[in-house]
Amino acid sequence: MTSNEEFIIAAPEGAVQLYLDPMGTDYKGLRRVAESLCTDIRLVSGIAPAILTQAEQLTGTVIIAGPVGGNGLIGRLIAERRLDVAAIEGKRECYRLQIIEQPLPGVERALVVAGSDKRGTIYGMYAISELIGVSPWVYFADVVPQQVERLALPASRLNSSSREPSVKYRGIFLNDDWPSLGSWATHAFGDFNEHFYDKVFELILRLKGNFMWPAMWSAEFSLNGASSPIANAVHADEYGIVMGTSHHEPLFRAGSEWQKVYAQFGTSNLWDFRRNSQAITAFWEDGLKRNGAYESLVTLGMRGESDSALEGSDQENIELLKQIILTQKALLKQYNLEHLPQVLAVYKEVETYWYGTSEAEGLKDWDVLQDVIILLSDDNFGNLRKIPEKHEQKRSPGWGIYYHFDYHGGPHSYEWVNTTPLEKVWEQMTMAFDYGIRELWVVNVGDLKPMELPVSYFLDLAYDYEAWGTDAVNRTAEYTEHWTRQQFGAGAQPEMVAGIAQVLADYTRMNGRRKPEIIRPDTFSLLHHQEAQRMLAEALRLERAAAAYELELPEALRDAYYQLVYYPAAASANVNAMQIYAGLSRLHARRGSVFANSYAVLAEEAIQRDKQLEQRYNTGISNGKWQGMMSSPHVGYVRWDAEGWSYPEVSRIIPGPKAAMIVGVEGVEQGYTAGTAALPPFTNLLQERYLITVSTGGAGFQYQAVSSADWIRLEQEQGWIGSGAEIGVTVDWTKVTGAVTGEIILTGAGGSVTVTVAVDWTDIEGFEPATFIEAHGVVSIEAEHAISRVSRSGVEWKIIENYGRTLSAVKMLPAGVSFGQPEKAPYLEYRLFVRHEGEYLLSVFLAPTNHLSPVSGLRYAAGFDGEAPVTADALPPDYEGGNHSNGPWCRAVMDNAHVSVTRHPLTAGQHTLRFYGLDAGLVLQKLVLSRGPLPASCLGPPESFLTPHSVLLRN
């Protein structure tokens, strides 16, 4: 590559010079970011560029950075028509990178970073950091870039212009910040001061965000500065971070400030505008005086103290909110701040005040709020609560969304590692964008770590919706690989990048099924569908994969890998295994089997491993940098918060003096010391393998298993039982010609047990392709395996790969369209065969979507063979999303699913099931047809056998 085809940033003989105009109004902030860029260049090349502020000192090769209109040298290059900024002029937060030969005397070449404004310039500088291989998580995850002696970039990658961001305000909320983030920040920086926030501001800008709600549990952003109380706000303004305060902190005042300073404004500490309006108004006025000069988004309204509801009836609270907002707007006008963007958070009970009730008119049509951004919310568990009606989507101030990757509240808090798969973020946030929510996106990231992957994705989606939004269905796996390559590409081969990305996807999917804090020993069925055993095997595979990639990476990348991948994956898998081991110890103790003791040991080892993994994070990586960061309780929650949490209790038995043979089979809780038992019937359609557990209640003994038929295969026919063994039972289908029954005789100390083995036979010759076959009274169907997907009114079903608790999901897109009647709705068709005549139950497994408007539900219709379908609403009449006193919602977010059941009379034979989507937001994951209620399990039966077929429908 010739010198003209590349731009040399650093080489052994020296580095470029970086020029900033000291007279520019944005100089202080650009200087901070320029120093950060120079540090990045030194990390990669070993040489840091010098920052110069006098153009006549420039020589050789330089980088010139500044906003259009805020850098004299850039202005001159534009005037001379040597710098083309037509693509960014008049836009917000855009940048132009362009190489210019001999831009001024003594300078051979310049790389110009011209921004449409300050943030555009900053994004341009950090674009260079990214191009040279520096991750946005270089500080917050210790990602070490690959070092080179000669640092040069192809000119083709530098002559470019950026796009205007899709969402105007894009940011994060540091919340629920004790014990983890607070412990670390206090240890590392002394407080939540400007030294801490400078690192956070740089991270947000590297991720192309521009907005923030600061930590607020015990911190006051505008009082915690080290050099001066207001230093945090000053630095934010210099960096170009638009600051706000959270949904219950109006007019720049942190929630914890009031009780500390109320005496300055009155004699009462009541946070009650009805009874203490004068003092509270003065308190807000003081906040305006303190912060009004800085770029901010002003929170309006008022909630009760400590994030609670206002007292009073709905009508009284609506009228009170009107008085409060009028007072706040009057204060803004008094101080000439009415031009500042303002936001009202429609969060929790405020949603009722916004929409109103049958007795009280809400705020939604109040003209005073016509210039205010309305911030809607999810239900704190990643599911949107309400979205704008079609006629409301174009309101000029725009709409915002407050989303959650972390939550401290009911029914149970989750504040540990990431539990939100990217597929869920895509499905919910694309729906938000498509419904017109494009002014403000802010996400609660808790302690920030270890939410690195979803934070990156959330902000990238908000910045470049065209690349990752609605038209990018099923690109989340591609994004995860892209992100993995950004962190580890310097030391990882392509196949390793793909493998690490799979670990990230697998652990978040596992946590998305059921959050670690609320997994119990009996969450996954110990008796049905081999569910607990399957989930245990999955967890152990995940932990092994995470460990293997850690060993393959270069030493320099292992600290980053531990934080970003290994710890969240291995620790999450370990919690799953811990709880399943504890559950198995209890099951076998009830059976009187010393197997209980073996599983108790495994559970206790997992408990110790949990402590060791946490200790290594806090003190054993990055030279102890992250002390205290991983301190959140994350196991065995018994109430909404961590109070009373505990590791699972295990069960043991005291072996008796004599040996006794204990036999256990799937689906039966008790064990057998003598007598009979039965396995569930086999079917040649499922290729099943069942387990018989054989153990002792006392001393060890020799056992023997003998089958009465040559078609019964036993994996281990005899052996010594010290504690226990598992005998795998399968069927040799080449020796079965019909429905048959056989026996296994198990003999050992204490007698013998006869286990009946039956074959539930179906001859599939002549069946149509892609037909699901009933077995054991069940037909289980993954939603994507339809034989047809029929569109109506421009709405079609799309598969969302890897979304949901088992395989995938299907959703009607584009979002926002509902149908009153099934005959007008898009539908899915499935072909199935049932063995018996009678009434069947159809269990429909859906994503936990809420009402998207005050009048919507989550309706669908299901019918067979062209007959009139049965219409159902997955949301019961008393359903209230986000209300932790509402049982149906609590079950939905804990299980991460709605399950709705309809009844259908069927004849024996083949049928076609047609499933209609009626309400917007409905996401189908699984269908289970059964002859009776399903046995208790978390995920339902595995998918039934599907007759041979050509490739089923894909998107």
N, C-alpha and C positions, 0 to 999 in steps of 0.2 A: 504494500500500500504506500503510495507516494505521500509526501508531506501535505500536498494540497487535498488529499482524500481523507485526511485525519486531522484532528486537533489535539496537540500534545499539551496535556495539563501538567504533567510532572515527569521528570527524567532525572537520572543521576546528577546531571549538571545543574538542576534547579527546577523550580515550579513557576507557573504563571503568576502574574500579579493580578490582584482583584481591586477594581476601582469602584468607589462609591462617591457620590456627590454630597459633601458635608452640608451643603446649603439646602438640600432637599428636605421637605417637611417630614418625610418618613425615615430620616437618616438613622435615628436611634434604633428603631426596630430592624431595619435592614442591616445595620452593623451587627446586631446580635446574630442574625441568621447567617450573615457572611462569615462570622467567626465560626459558626457551627459547620458551614460548608468547608472552610479551611481545615477544621479538625477532621472532617470526613476524608478529605484528600490526603491528609497526613496518615490516617489509618490505612489507606490503600497503598500509598507510595512511599511513606516514610518522610515526606517533605511537605511542609505547610506553606501555602502561598502567603505572601505579604499583602496586607490590605492598605491601599493608598487612597488618599483623598485629594491629591493634587495631580491634575491631568498631565502637567509638564514633567512629572517624575516618572511617567510610564515609559517602559522600554520593552522591546522584544514581543512576547506573546502575553495577552492580557484577557481578563474577563471583565466586562463592564456591565454593571447591574443597576437597574433603577426603573421607576415607573415613568411612563410617558407623561411629560409635563413636570416631572420631579427630578430630572437629572439633566443638567445642562449639556453634557457631552452627547447623551442620547438624543436630546432635542436637536442638536446640530447635525447629527447623522441623518435624522429624519428630514430636516430641512434640505440637506444636500441630496436627498433621495437615494441614499445609500442603505438606509434601513427601512424595510417595508413593514409597517405595522397596521396595514389596512385590515388584516384579519382579526385584530384584537381591539381596535379603537371603538370606544363607546360601549364596550362590554365589561362585565364584572369578572374579576379574578382570573384573567387570562394572561398568558405570556407568549412572547415570541423569542425563539432562539435563532440566532443568525450569525454566521461567520462573516466577517468583513476584513478584507485585506487592506493593510496600511490605513487604518482609520484616522490616524493623526501622525505628525512627524515623530520619528523614533520608534514607532510601534509597527511591528511586522504584521501581526494578525490579532484580531479581537473576536472573542465570542461574546456577543451582546445578549444579555438577558433583559428584555424590555417587558415590563408588566403594564397591563391596562390600568392597574392600581397597585397599592402596596402589596396586597395579598397575591396578586398575580405575579409580581416580581419574586416574592418569597417562594411561591410554588415553582417558579422557573429555576431558582437556585437549588431547591431541593430535588428538582428533576435531574439536575446534574449529579447530585449525590446518588440518586437511584441508578442512573446510567453507569456510574463507576462501580456499582455493586454494593452500595451501603443500604442496608435495610432500614425502613422506618423504625424498627425495633432494636436499633443498634445499642441504645442505652437501656431500654426497659426489658430487653431479653438477652442482652449481651451477645448479640449476633455479630460475629467477627467477619469482616469482609476479606476476600482473598487479596493478598498483598502482591504487588507487582513492582518491578524496578522502573518500568516505563509505562506511564499511564496516558493512554491516548484513546480518543473516541472517534469513530467514523464520522466524517462530516455529514454524511447522509442522515445520521440520527440527530444532528444538531440543528439543521435548518428546518425548523418546524414551528407550528403555532398550536397552542392548546385550545381546547373547547371551553365553552362557558359551562360552569357547573349546572347540573340538572336541578338540584334543590338549593335554595338560596342560603339557608342557615343549616349547617351540618355539624353535629357535635355530640359530646358525651357528658354524662353526669356521673361524677364520682360520689358514690353513696354507700350507705351501710358499711362505713369505712373503718369500723372497729370490729374485731381486734386486729385484723390483718394489715390493711393499708395504714391505719393510724399508728400501729406499733412500728411498722417499718419506717414511715416518714419521720416519726419522732426520733427514732434512733439514728437515721441517716442524715436528717436535716435540722433537727431540733423542734420542728413544728411544720404545719402546712403553710410554709412561708414562700417567699419568692424564689428561693433556691430550689425548692421542690417544684413549684409551679413552672419555672422556666423549662424544666425537663418535660413536663406535661404539655406546655404550649408548643414546644418543638415537635413533640410526637404528633399532636393534632395537625400541625401544619405539614409535617412530612406525609401524613395520611390525607392531605388535601381537605381537612376539615377547617372550620372557622369559628366554632361556637362551643361554649362550655357552661355547664352548671357546676360550681365548685363543691368540694366536700363540705358537708354541713352538719354532721352529727355532733361534733364538739368543736367545730371550727367556724371562725368568722373571717371570710375571705378578705374583707376590707379592713380587718384589724390585726391580722396575724403576720404582717410583714416583719422581717428582721431588721432591715435598715430604716424603715419607717412603717407605721401601722398600715398605710395605704399602699405599700410597695407592690403587693400582689396585683392590685387593680392597675397601677401604673405600668407594670411590666406587660400585663395582658394587652393594654392599649398600644404599647409600643410594638408588640409582636403582631398586632392585628387580630387578636382573638376577641370576638364579640362575646361579652360576658352577659349572662343572665343570672337570675336566682330561681330556685326550683318552684314547683307548682304551689307551694304554700309560703313563699317568702317574698312579699310584695315590696316594690320600690327600693331595691338594692339592700334590704335589711335581711341579714341571716337569721334563721329561725331561733338560734340560741342567743341572739343579741338582746332581745327585749328584757328578759329577766335580769340581765346584768346591768342594764343602763336605764330602766324605766324611771328611776328616781330623778333623772335629769329632766324629765318631761311632766311628771305629776307624782301624786302620792300613792296611786294604786298600781298594783302589778297585774291587774286583770287584762288578759288579752281578749277583750270583749268590746267591740265597737259600740254596742248599744249603751253600755254603762261607762265606757272610758274613752270616748271618741276624741276628746281634746288632746289627751296625752299621746294616744296612738297616732293621731294626725301629726303632732309635733315630731314624733319619732320618725315617721316617714319623711317629713320635710327635711330632717337632718340627714337622712340617707340621700336625698336628692342633692343637697348641698355638697355632700362628700363625693358622690360618684357621678354626678350629672355631666361632667366634662368628658367622660370616657365613652368609647363606643360600646353601646349596651343594647340589650333587648329588655324592656321594662316589663316585669311581671305585675299584672293588676289583680285585683280581687283580694280575698282573704279567706282563709280556712281557720279552723280552731287550732289551739295551741298543740304543738307536737304532732302535726300532721293528722289532726282529728277533724271531725265535722263541726260546723257551727251548731250552736244550740237553737232551738226554736222549730216551728213548723216549716214546711216547704214554702208556704206563702210568706211567712215572716222572714225567712232567710233570703228569699229572692228580693224582697223589698230592701232588706238590709244590705245585700250585695250591691244593689243600685246606688244606695247612699254612699257606700264605700268607694265604688268606682267613680262616681261623680266627684267625691272628695279628692281622690288620687289624680284624676284628670285636671282638676282645678289647681292642684299643686304643680303639676307638670307645666301648665300654662303660666303660672305665676313666675316660674323660673326659666321661662322660654325654652322648655324642653319638650313641648308638645310634638315636635318633629321626630322625636325618638320613636323607633318601632316599639309597639306594645303588644303584649300577649296575655290572653286569658286562658288558663289551663282548665279544661273541662275534664276534671279528674275525680273519680269516685263519686261522692254525693253531689259534686258540682254538675255532673251530667244531668241530674234531675233538675237542677236550677236552670240549666241551659234549655232543655227541652220543655220543661214545665210538666204539670200534671193536669188531670181533669178539673181540679179545683184552683190551680194557680198557673197563670201564664208565665212562660219561661223567658229567658233573656235573649233567645235566638233572633228575635225580630226587633230588638231594642236598638233604635238608631244610634245611640251613644257608642255602640260597639262596632259601628260600620268601618272604622279605621283601625281595628284591632285584630291581630292574628288570633285565630281560635285554635288552641292546642288540644286535640283529641288524644285519647290514650288507648293502650291495650288494656287487658284485664290483669296486668302485672305478671302474666305467665305467657306473654308473647302472642296473644290472640286479640285482634282488634275488637273494641267494644262497639263503637258507632262510627259511621262514615258519612260524609256529606251527601245530602240528597242531590239529584242531578241538577236541579235548578240553583243549588247553592254552591256548586263546585267552582264557579268563576268569580266568587266574591273577591274584590280587589285586594284586601289586605292578605288574603290567602289563608291556608290551613296548615296546621302542624300536627305532628304525632309524637307522643312520648311513649317509647318502647322500652322493654325490659330484657336484659340478660341476667339480671340479679334482682332479688326481691326480699325485703324484710317484712313479712306479714303473713296473713292467713291464706289458705288453710295451713301451709307450712312454708317457712322461709327456705330460700336456696341461695347460698352466698359463697359457694366453694369454687368449683371449676365449671367450665362451660357445659350447659345442658341443653343448648338450643342449636340444633343442626342448621346448617346454612340453608337447606331446602325449606325449612320452616320460615326463616327470615325472608327468603325469596318469595315464598307464597304469600305471606302477610304484607310485606312492604311493597311488593309490586301492586297488590290490590290497593294499598293506601295511595300510591302514586297515581294509579289509573283512576282513582276516585277524586283526583284533584288535590291531594295533600302534598304540596310541593314547596311550601315556604319554609318550613322548619322541621327537621328530623333530629331528635335528641334521644339517646339511648342510655339507660341506667346500666353502667358497667361495673357497679359495685367497687371492688378493690382494684379494678383495671386488669390486674393479673389474677388468674390466667385466662383472660378473655381476649387474648391477642388476635386470634383468627377471626372470631365474629366481629370484633371492633373494626378490623381492616375491611372485612366484607361489607359491613353496614355503611361505612364511609365511602368506600369505592362505589357501591350501588347508588348512594346519594349523589356522588360527584359525576359519575358517568352512567346514567341510567340506560342510555342507548346501548352501551356495551353489555351490561349485566342485567337489564330489566326484563320486561314482559316478553320480549322476543328472544331472550336468552334462557328459555326453559331448558332445564337439564344441562346448564353450564356450570353448576356449582362444583362438580367434580373437577372440571377444567380450572376453575378459580382456585380450588384447594391445591392443585398441582402447581399452578402459577405462584401461589403464595409460598408453598413449600420450597420451590426453586429459589425464590427471593431470599429465603433464610439460609438454605443449605446447599444451593446449587454449586457453590464454589468447591465443596468437598464431597459432592454426591453424584453418582452416575445416574442417568435418566431412570433406570429401573429402580434405583434406591429412592429417588424423588417420588416416583409413583407409589412405592411401598409405604413411605412415610405419610404421604397424602392419604392413603387408605387407612392407616392407623388413626389419623385425625378424624376421618369420616366415621370410622367404626366406633370410636369411643364416644363421639357426640351423639351418634345414633343410639348407642346403648343408654346413655344418660337421658336422651330424649324420650325413651320408653317410660322410664321411671327415674325421677331425680334421686341421686344417691342418699340424700338426707331422709327419704321416706321409703327406701327399700327395707322390707322386713324379712325375717326368716321364712315367712310363708307367702311372700309376694308372688314368687313363681311356684306354680303347683308342684308339689313333691309327689303327687299321685297320678296326675293326668297328663297325657301327651308327652311324657318324659320332659316336661317343660323346664323344670329346675336343672336337670342334667344337661339339657341342650344349652341353657343359658350359662351354666358353669363352664361347659366346654368352650363356648364362645369367649367368655372372659379370660380363660387361661390361654387360648390361642392369641388373643389380643395382647396380653402381657408378654408372651414369648416374642411376638413380632416386634413390639416396642423395644424390648431388650436387645434383639438381634441388630436392629438398625443403629442403636446407640454404639454398639461395639464396632460397627463398620465405619462410622464417621471419624474424621480426623479429630485428634484431641482438642484442637482449638474450638471446635463446634459443639462439643459435648455439653458444656454448661447451657448453651442456648437450647440444645435439643432436650435437655432435662426439663427446662422450664416450659417450652412450647409444646412438647410432644410426650416425652416419656412420663413425667409425673402425672399430668392429667389423665393419660391413658392407663398407665399401670395402676395408679392409685384408685381410679374409678373401677377398673376391673377387679381389683383386690377387694373393694367394698362389696361388689356383687358376689364374689366368691365367698367372702366372709359370712354374709348373711345366708347364703345357700348352705354352706357347711353347718352353720348353726341350726338351720331348719332341719337338715338331715340328721343332726345329732338328736334333736328332739323326737323326730319320727322314729328313729331306731330305738331310742330309750322307751318310747311307748310300746314298741314291739318286744322289749326285753332283751334287745340284742346289744352285744358289746361293740358292734359297729358304731354305736353312739359314741363310744369313747374315742374311736379313731377320728370321726368327724369333729368331735370336740377339740381334739388336738389341732386339726387343720384350721378350725375357726380361730383358735387362740394364736396360732402362728400368723394368720392373716391380720389379727388385731395388732400383733407386734410389728408386722410389716407396715401397717398403716402408720404407726408411730415413727418407724425408721425412715420411711419415704418422706414424711413431713420434716423430720429432723434434718435430713440431707438437704432438702430445699432451703431450709432456714439458715443452715450453717455450713453445709458441705460443698456448695457450689459457688463459683464466682468469688472465691476468697471471702465467703461469709457476707457478701453484699446484701443478701435478701433476708437478713435477720428479722423474724417476726412476720414476714409477708404471708406465710402459709400457716395461719393460726386459727382458722375458722372451724368450729365443730361441724362435722359433716356426716355423722352417723347416728341413727336411732333417735330421730326427733319424736317427741311424744306430745308436743303442743306446737303452736304456730312458730315459736322461736326456739333457740337452742337450749333454753332452760330445761334441765332434766334429761338432756341427751345422754346416751350411754351406748357402749358397745353391746352387741347382742349377747344374751345369756345362752350358755350351752347346757346340754344335758348329758349326764353320764349314768351308767349303772355300775353297781358293785357286782362283779362276777360271782356267781354262786360256786359252792365247792364242787358241784358236779357239772359235767358238760350237758348242754341241752341244745338241740338243733332248732334254730329259728329261721323260718322261711318267710320271705315277704315278696309280694308281687305288686305290679303297678295297679293303681286304682283302689287298693285296699290298705287301710291304715294299719290294722293290727297284723301281727305276725302269727305264725303257726308253729307250734312245737310238735303237733301230730294232727293228722286229719287230712283235709282237702283244701285246695285253692284252685283258682282259675285265672289264666291270662285272658286279656281281651281277645276276641277272635282275630285271627290273621286274615288278611285278604291279599291275594296275589296282585292287587292293583296298587298297593302301597309299599310293597317290599319292606315291611317293618322288621324291626329287631326289638324284641322285648328283653327285659332284664329280670332275672330271679335273683334276689339276694339271699345268700345262705350265710348264717353266722351262728355264733354261740352265745348262750347266756352264762356260760361258766368256763370250764377248762376247754382246751382245744380238743379237736377230734378229727378223725378221717371221715370224709363224706363221699358218697357216690351217687351219680345221677344216671338213670337209665330210662331211655325213651321206649315207648311201646310200638313206635312206628318208624319206618326208615325215612320218612319224609320230614321228621323232626330233627333239626340240627342243633347240637349242643356244643358251645365253644369250649367248655371246660367240664368234662364228665366226672372228674374226681380230683380230690386234692385235700390238703390239710387245712383245717380251719383254725387259725389262732385267734383272729378277730372276725374276719368276714371275707366273703368273695362274691363276685357277681358272675352269674352264668348267663351268657348271651344265648337267646333262643331265636332261631330263624327257621324258615321253611324251605325245603328243596322243592321248588315248584315243578321241576321236571318229573317228580314222582307223585304229583297230586292231580287227579282228574275230576274232582268234584268236591262237594262240601263233605269234609271228613273231620273226625275227632280222634285225638290220641291223648296219651298220658305221659307224664314224666314222673318217675318214682325217685324221690330224694331220700336217701337213707343215711343216717348218722346217729350220733349219740342222742338218746332220748326218743328214738322211734323213727318213723318215716312220714313223709307228706306226699300226697298225690296231687300233682298240678295238671289240670285239664288244659289241653291245647286244641283249639278249634280253628278251622279255616272257613272264612266267610267268602264264598266263591262267587264270582260273576264272570261269565263268559262274554268277552267284549267283541267277539267276532260279529261283524255287521254293524257295529256302532259307527255313527258319524264321527268324523274327525273333531278334535277339540271338544269332547264331551267329558264333563266331570262326573265321576261315578260315586254313588253313595257307598260308604263303608262305616260300619259301627253306628248306623243311624245318623250320619253326618255327611253333608257335602260342603266343603270349605273351599272358597274361591278367592284368590287374590284379584283385586279390582282391575288390574291392567290386562287380565287374560280374557278380554271380551272377544266374541266372534265378530261383533260389529259395533261401531260407534257412530251414531247417527246425529248429524248437526241439524239445528233448527234456528231460524232467524239470525244466521251468522254466528251462532254460538256453537262451539265444538268442545268435545272432551279431549283433554291433553293429559298424557302420562307425566307425572312428576316422579322421576326416578329416585329411589332410595328415600322417599319421603314417607314417614309413618313408622309403625312399630314392627312391621314384618318385611314386606317387600317394597312396595311403592304406593302411589295414590293416583287417582284421576280427578281432574277438576274441570269445570266448565269455564272456558275462556273465549272471548275477553270477559273480564270480571264486570260485575255490576248489572247483569241482566237476570231478572226473575220471570217466572212463568206461572200464570194463574191455574192452568189446567194441564194435565199430563199430555193430552193430544197435541199441544203446541210446544212441548218441551223436548230438548235433545235427550237421547236415551242410549243406554248400553244394553247389549244382549249377551246372554250366557247360555250355553247348552249344557244340560245336566240329565242324569239318570237317577231315579229313585226306585228303591226295591219294594216299597210297600205302599198300600193305599191308606190314606188317612190325613189328618191335619199335621202340617209341618210348620215350624217356626222359622222365620227368616230374620236372623240377627244381622243388622247393618252396622259396620264399624266405620265411623266418620272421624275426621279431625275435629278437635274441640272448638269449632267456630262458635261465636256468640251471635246474638241478634245484631245485625249491621244497621238497623234503623229501629225506631220505636215500634214500628208495625210489622217488621219482618220476623220470620222464624227460620227454621232450617228444615224445610219441607222436601220430601221426596215421594215418589210413588213406585210401587213394585207390583208386577203382575205376571201371570204365566199364560203362555200360549194364546196371546191376543185377547184374553178376557179383560174385563174392566179392572184396572189396577187398584190396589189399596193405597190410599194416601196417608202419610204419617208425618209428624213433626218430631225431629230428634230432640227438640228443646221442650221440656214439659211446661205447662202453663205457669208454674211458679218459678221458672228458671230466671236467674238474675246474674249475668256475667260480672265477675269482679267482686261479688258480695261474699265474703268468707263465712257468712252465716247461712248461705244458701247451699244445701246439701247437693243438689244436682250439679251445680257449677264446681263445687269442691271435688266431687268424684271425677268430673271430666278433666280437670287440670292435673289431678294426681295420677289418673290413668292415661292422660294425654289422648283421650278418645271419648266420643259419644258412642253409646251402643243403644240402638233402637230396634224394637222387635215388632213384626207384624205376623199375622196368622194366615195360612193358605191351605185349603183342601186340595190334595193332589191324588191322582191315580198312580199306580205303579207304572213305571216306564220312563220314556224320554220326554223332556219338557224344555221349553225355551223361556228363560227368565228375562224380563225386560225391566230395567231400572231407569226411572226418569228423574232428572234433577230439576227441582222447581224453584228453590231459593238461591240467590247469589251467595257465594262463599262456601257452598257445600263441597267438601272434599271427601271422596269415597276411598276407603283403604281396603276393605275386606267384606265379604258376604259369607254367611254361614247358614245353611239350611239344615234343620235338625228335627228329629221326630219328637223331641221333648226338650226341656230346658237343658242348656249346656252345663256340664260339670264346671265347678269353680276353677278358673285359671286366669292368668293375667292377659295372655295374648290370644286365647282361643285355639281351636284345633289347627294343626298345620294344614297346608293346602292338600286337597284330595288329589287322587290320581286323575290325570288328564289323558284321554286317548290320543294316540299319535296324530300329529297335525303338521301342516306346513307352518311357516313362521306366522305367529299371531300378530295382530295389528300393533304397529308402533306409531309414534308421532310422525 
